[in-house]
Amino acid sequence: MPLTVPAPIETPRLVVRQIAEPDLPGLMAVNGDDTVTQFLPYATWRSMDDATAWYRRIAGIQATGNAVQFAIVSRDEASVIGACLLFNFNEGSARAELGYVLGRAHWGRGLAREAAGALVGAAFGPMGLRRLEAEVNPLNRPSVRLLQSLGFTREGLLRQRWVGKGAAYDVELHGLLRDEWQQPGT
Ligand SMILES: CC(C)(COP(=O)(O)OP(=O)(O)OC[C@H]1O[C@@H](n2cnc3c(N)ncnc32)[C@H](O)[C@@H]1OP(=O)(O)O)[C@@H](O)C(=O)NCCC(=O)NCCS
């Protein structure tokens, strides 16, 4: 069974919904920034061709049923300000990995917490998952802080796990169980 695609999720400031090709120009402003992509496993987008290539790759992975990519849409501006995803879905263990990115202009306002929190709620609710994982470079302090604020536990350090952008780097593995998840406001 593929990973279920939930209905669009509304939060006070955002809508989190499955991505579509018309979202690419908005995502260009997000991923066309070296500061944003510093810790991401892909190069900064330099043109719409890069955006389209990324979208085709994502569409191929989604077609396997092992991932769902979401756009983060600002309700005020009706514009795409970021993206988040569940990937590496393992059906037997009802487990997946969480990822997220927000345009730099939108950092520091709790919007990533709001979007990722909504996605975690859907993952443990209608999508039926029981464990979420995230790998994060320990130098990526805003991402580590976000995982902590979502209630993830740091479960270990995977030394020189990846080679990217010319260097090997460590990642921390963080995990969150459905039974530990507390909806915001509860
Ligand atoms: C990781 C990333 C999404 C975090 O974004 P962010 O805006 O820092 O995250 P949050 O939404 O949790 O915002 C938290 C910050 O907003 C502040 N804030 C302001 N208003 C807030 C509100 N209403 N609610 C919550 N936090 C608020 C908090 O104090 C906090 O600041 P602090 O971290 O300095 O203490 C962002 O840095 C990013 O896109 N990075 C590039 C992509 C990336 O590396 N992804 C992860 C790969 S593992």
The ligand as an ORCA input file, in Angstrom:
! r2SCAN-3c Opt
* xyz 0 1
  C      14.953     24.447      9.458
  C      14.051     25.641      9.193
  C      12.788     25.184      8.444
  C      13.649     26.237     10.550
  O      12.926     27.444     10.349
  P      12.604     28.408     11.600
  O      11.835     29.533     11.086
  O      13.854     28.671     12.360
  O      11.747     27.418     12.515
  P      10.482     27.669     13.426
  O       9.243     27.774     12.682
  O      10.529     26.553     14.424
  O      10.753     29.049     14.101
  C      11.385     29.076     15.342
  C      11.931     30.422     15.625
  O      10.948     31.441     15.405
  C      10.744     32.198     16.607
  N       9.318     32.567     16.643
  C       8.858     33.804     16.370
  N       7.514     33.805     16.440
  C       7.122     32.544     16.762
  C       5.866     31.920     16.957
  N       4.700     32.586     16.838
  N       5.845     30.594     17.277
  C       6.993     29.901     17.392
  N       8.216     30.434     17.190
  C       8.283     31.758     16.888
  C      11.181     31.302     17.722
  O      11.612     32.027     18.828
  C      12.300     30.507     17.085
  O      13.516     31.197     17.125
  P      14.821     30.506     17.711
  O      15.010     29.217     16.960
  O      15.898     31.494     17.456
  O      14.551     30.247     19.144
  C      14.761     26.735      8.352
  O      15.932     27.128      9.025
  C      15.136     26.243      6.958
  O      14.333     26.261      6.028
  N      16.413     25.837      6.775
  C      16.895     25.390      5.470
  C      16.395     24.006      5.085
  C      16.885     22.949      6.055
  O      18.025     22.991      6.509
  N      15.994     21.984      6.353
  C      16.281     20.926      7.302
  C      17.168     19.866      6.784
  S      17.439     18.634      8.074
*
